[in-house]
Amino acid sequence: GWCFEELGATFRQADVVLVNLEAAVTTLGEFLDKQEKRPYYYRCRPEMLDVLVKAGINSVNIANNHAMDFGAEALDQELEILDACGIAHCGGGRTSQEAAEPCYVTAGGLVVAFIGVHTDTEMAGATANQPGINYVAEEHLLRSVAASVAMAKCHADLIVVTPHWGANWIERPTEKRRALAR
C-alpha cells in the first residue's frame, strides 16, 4: 500500500515492527455504544491486513478506543484473522486475562514481549467471559502492568509496554500522565 511506501523498506528490514491497529478488522457486528457525544467508528475489511503484512508489520497493539467499535463478536473475528495472518497481537483477547497477556515475537535472537493497555474506553474492556481490550483505569495501571510484566519476564528478554491513553485531540500529556509513564 502507498501508505507505507517510504517506511516499507525500513519495516521489511526489521525483525519486528509493532503498530497500533486502531480499527476493527471484521465483517461482523453492530456499532458499540461508546457513550461519546460524536463517536467515530473505524472498520476495515480483513483483506486489508495484506497491506500490513506486505509492509513487514508483524505485531499490533489492539488496546485502543476503536478495537471494539463493532462489539465482542467482531473483536473475536479480528483475533482469528490476525492469528491466520501470522500477526502477533497484544492488548485484546477473548477474556480479560487473555487481553492482559503479553504477545511474544523473536527479534535478532531475542524474545520480545509486547503488553498493550488502554485507559479510556471502559465499556470496551474484556471481562471474564467476553472478548474486549485490556482496559485499565489509570489509578490501577501500575499494578496491572506489573502483573503483565511479571508474566513476560518468564519468557522474554525484552519487554515493551505500549499504552494507548489520554483523551483525543490533546497535544501534550498531563503532568500526572508523564509521572505515571516514568
C-alpha positions in Angstrom: 0.0 0.0 0.0 1.0 3.5 -0.8 0.7 4.5 2.9 3.9 2.6 3.7 5.8 3.5 0.6 8.6 5.3 2.4 8.6 3.3 5.6 8.0 -0.1 4.0 11.7 -0.7 3.2 12.7 0.1 6.7 9.9 -2.1 8.2 10.8 -5.1 6.0 14.4 -5.0 7.2 13.4 -5.0 10.8 13.0 -8.2 12.8 9.9 -6.8 14.5 7.5 -3.9 13.8 4.7 -3.0 16.1 1.9 -0.6 15.2 -1.3 0.4 16.9 -4.1 -1.2 14.9 -6.8 1.4 15.6 -9.7 -0.1 13.7 -11.9 -3.2 13.9 -10.8 -5.7 11.3 -14.0 -7.6 10.8 -17.1 -8.2 8.7 -19.3 -8.7 11.8 -21.0 -6.7 14.5 -23.0 -3.6 15.0 -22.0 -0.2 16.4 -21.0 -0.3 20.0 -22.5 2.5 22.0 -19.3 4.1 23.2 -21.2 6.8 25.1 -19.5 9.6 23.3 -21.0 12.8 22.0 -19.9 12.3 18.4 -18.3 8.9 18.1 -16.2 7.7 15.2 -16.3 4.1 14.1 -13.5 2.5 12.2 -13.7 -0.8 10.4 -11.6 -2.3 7.7 -12.1 -5.4 5.6 -9.9 -8.4 6.7 -8.1 -8.5 3.3 -6.7 -5.0 4.2 -4.3 -6.7 6.6 -2.4 -7.7 3.5 -1.1 -4.1 3.5 0.4 -4.6 6.9 1.9 -8.0 6.0 3.4 -6.7 2.8 4.9 -3.7 4.6 6.6 -6.0 7.1 4.4 -5.2 10.1 4.3 -8.4 12.2 2.9 -7.1 15.5 -0.1 -5.0 16.6 -1.5 -3.4 19.7 -5.3 -3.6 19.7 -5.8 -2.0 23.1 -7.4 1.3 21.9 -10.7 3.1 21.6 -11.6 1.6 18.2 -10.9 -2.1 18.6 -14.4 -2.7 19.9 -16.3 -0.4 17.6 -18.4 -3.3 16.4 -18.6 -5.3 19.6 -17.3 -8.5 21.0 -18.2 -10.8 18.1 -16.3 -8.5 15.7 -13.2 -8.5 18.0 -13.3 -12.3 18.3 -13.3 -12.5 14.5 -10.4 -10.0 14.3 -8.3 -12.1 16.7 -8.9 -15.2 14.4 -7.9 -13.1 11.4 -4.7 -11.8 13.0 -3.7 -15.3 14.0 -4.4 -16.6 10.5 -2.2 -13.8 9.1 0.6 -14.6 11.5 0.4 -11.1 13.1 1.2 -11.1 16.8 -1.3 -9.1 18.8 -1.4 -7.7 22.3 -3.9 -5.7 24.3 -7.0 -7.6 23.5 -8.5 -11.1 23.9 -11.4 -13.4 24.5 -11.2 -12.8 28.2 -9.7 -10.1 30.5 -6.9 -12.5 31.4 -6.0 -13.1 27.7 -6.3 -9.4 26.9 -3.7 -8.6 29.6 -1.3 -11.3 28.4 1.8 -10.3 26.5 2.4 -11.4 23.0 5.9 -12.6 22.0 8.0 -12.1 18.9 11.5 -13.2 18.2 13.8 -10.4 17.0 17.5 -10.9 16.4 17.7 -14.0 18.6 15.9 -12.2 21.5 12.3 -12.8 22.6 10.4 -9.5 22.8 7.2 -9.3 24.8 4.6 -6.6 24.0 2.0 -5.6 26.5 -0.9 -3.4 25.3 -3.1 -1.4 27.6 -5.8 1.3 27.1 -7.1 3.7 29.8 -10.1 5.5 28.4 -12.9 3.3 26.9 -14.1 1.3 29.9 -17.1 -0.3 28.0 -14.6 -1.9 25.6 -12.8 -3.8 28.3 -12.7 -7.6 28.2 -14.4 -9.5 31.0 -14.0 -12.9 32.5 -16.3 -14.3 29.7 -16.4 -11.7 27.0 -13.9 -10.5 24.4 -12.5 -7.0 24.7 -9.4 -4.9 25.2 -7.0 -4.7 28.1 -8.8 -1.7 29.7 -7.3 -0.4 32.9 -8.2 2.8 34.7 -5.1 4.9 35.2 -5.3 4.6 39.0 -4.8 0.8 38.6 -2.4 1.0 35.7 0.9 0.3 37.5 -0.4 -2.7 39.4 -2.0 -4.2 36.2 1.1 -3.6 34.0 3.3 -5.0 36.8 1.3 -8.3 36.7 1.7 -8.5 32.9 5.4 -7.6 33.1 5.9 -10.4 35.7 4.3 -12.8 33.3 6.5 -11.6 30.4 9.7 -11.9 32.5 9.3 -15.7 32.5 9.6 -15.8 28.7 11.1 -12.6 27.3 14.5 -11.0 27.0 13.0 -7.5 26.4 9.6 -6.2 27.4 7.8 -3.3 25.7 4.6 -1.7 27.2 2.5 0.1 24.7 -0.1 2.3 26.4 -2.9 3.9 24.4 -4.1 6.6 26.9 -5.3 10.1 27.2 -8.2 12.0 25.7 -8.4 12.6 21.9 -7.3 15.9 20.5 -4.9 16.7 23.3 -1.5 17.9 22.1 0.5 17.2 25.3 0.3 14.7 28.1 -0.7 15.9 31.5 1.9 16.1 34.2 0.1 13.2 36.0 0.4 11.0 32.9 4.1 11.9 32.4 4.8 11.0 36.0 2.9 7.7 35.6 4.8 6.9 32.4 8.1 7.4 34.3 
